[in-house]
């Protein structure tokens, strides 16, 4: 799963909750943190990952590419 996939999950969770502020309240996170993740300014927090039932694993590969879609 790529970062873009996680951001898609976050956006979907926000939509289901009724917005970023609503999802932030549900998971005990600051709404600004969610906004920063959605706009690629920071990585998803542990609270976000837990709410999405995912575990962050960092890997590195040759050549940097940003997946579109």
C-alpha positions, 0 to 999 in steps of 0.5 A, spaced: 500 500 500 502 506 498 501 513 501 496 515 496 492 509 498 492 511 505 490 518 504 485 515 500 482 511 506 483 517 510 479 521 505 473 516 505 473 516 513 472 523 513 467 523 508 463 517 512 464 521 519 461 528 516 468 531 515 475 532 517 473 535 524 468 530 525 473 524 524 478 528 528 473 528 534 472 520 533 479 518 533 482 523 538 486 527 533 487 534 531 483 536 525 489 540 522 493 534 523 488 530 518 489 536 513 496 536 513 496 529 511 491 529 506 495 535 503 502 531 503 505 535 509 506 530 514 505 522 515 499 519 518 499 519 525 499 512 529 492 514 531 490 515 524 493 508 522 490 505 528 483 508 526 484 505 519 486 498 522 493 499 518 500 498 520 506 503 518 512 500 515 517 504 511 521 501 505 526 504 500 527 502 493 531 505 488 528 511 484 523 515 487 516 515 483 510 518 485 504 514 483 498 517 480 491 515 481 
